[in-house]
Amino acid sequence: MARKVVAPIVLDLLGFWLAWQLQGGFEGLEKLGMSRAAIYRRIKAFREHFGAHPDEFEMPGVTIDVGEYRRTPNPYKATRRT
């Protein structure tokens, strides 16, 4: 039961961490439309689950190229596979 509850929370927080990295932290997430309260709640939850602030956390095996992300015209546009 615990795994069913925790897995979606962890995935949500990993998505938050990735968005934090790509958007430049707190201010970037605010610019995307996330409320200050929601950002603070996620930071708190992230610290509780991962033991570090999103700025300090490094995920083994994962590298993020923010420059490449920003050079991409529309990084959210889905590409269609045929």
N, C-alpha and C positions, 0 to 999 in steps of 0.2 A: 504494500500500500504506500509506504513512504517513497519508494522509487517513482511511483506514478504521480505523486504530488511534487517531488523535488525536481524531476527531469524538466518539466516545462518552466519552472522558476530559473533553473540553471541556464537553459537555452535562452530565455528572455534576458538574463543578465549578461550572457556572452554577446548577444546582439547589442545590448546597451554599451558594452565595452568597445565593440567594434565601431559603433556609431560615434562614441566618445573620441576614439582615435582618429577616425576619418574626418570628423567635423570640427576638430580643434578644441574639444573639451566642453566645459559648461556653456560658454558663450555661443559656441557653434550649435549646441543642442537647443538653446533658447531661440536662435535664429530659425531653426527648423520648426519651431512652434511648440516645443515641449515646455511645460510650465516649470517654474523654479521649484515648486513643491515636489513635482514628479521627479525632477532631476535629483533633488536631495534624498528622496525616498530610495531611488535606485542606487545612489552612491552608498547609502547606509546598508542596503541589502547586499550590495556587491562586497563591501568590506566584511560583512558578517559571513558570507559564503566563501569568499576567496582570500580573506585576510589581508587585503591591500586596497588602496585607492586605485581607481581606474588608470590614473596617470602612472602609477608605480608597477602595476601588474604586467607581467610578461608571460605569454602563453608559449610553452615549449613547442617548437616546430612551426610557429606562426610568425611570419613577418608581414608587415603592412607597409606598402609603398604609397604614402599619402600623395606624393607628387604625381604618380601615375594615375591615381584615383581622380585627382583634380584636373589632370589633362584630358580625361575622358569626357567627351561632350555631354553625354547623358548616362551616367553610370547605372541608373535605375531602369533604363529601357531594356526590357527583356528581348533576348534574341531568340528567334524561332528556329528550332531544329527541324530538318526535313528528313 
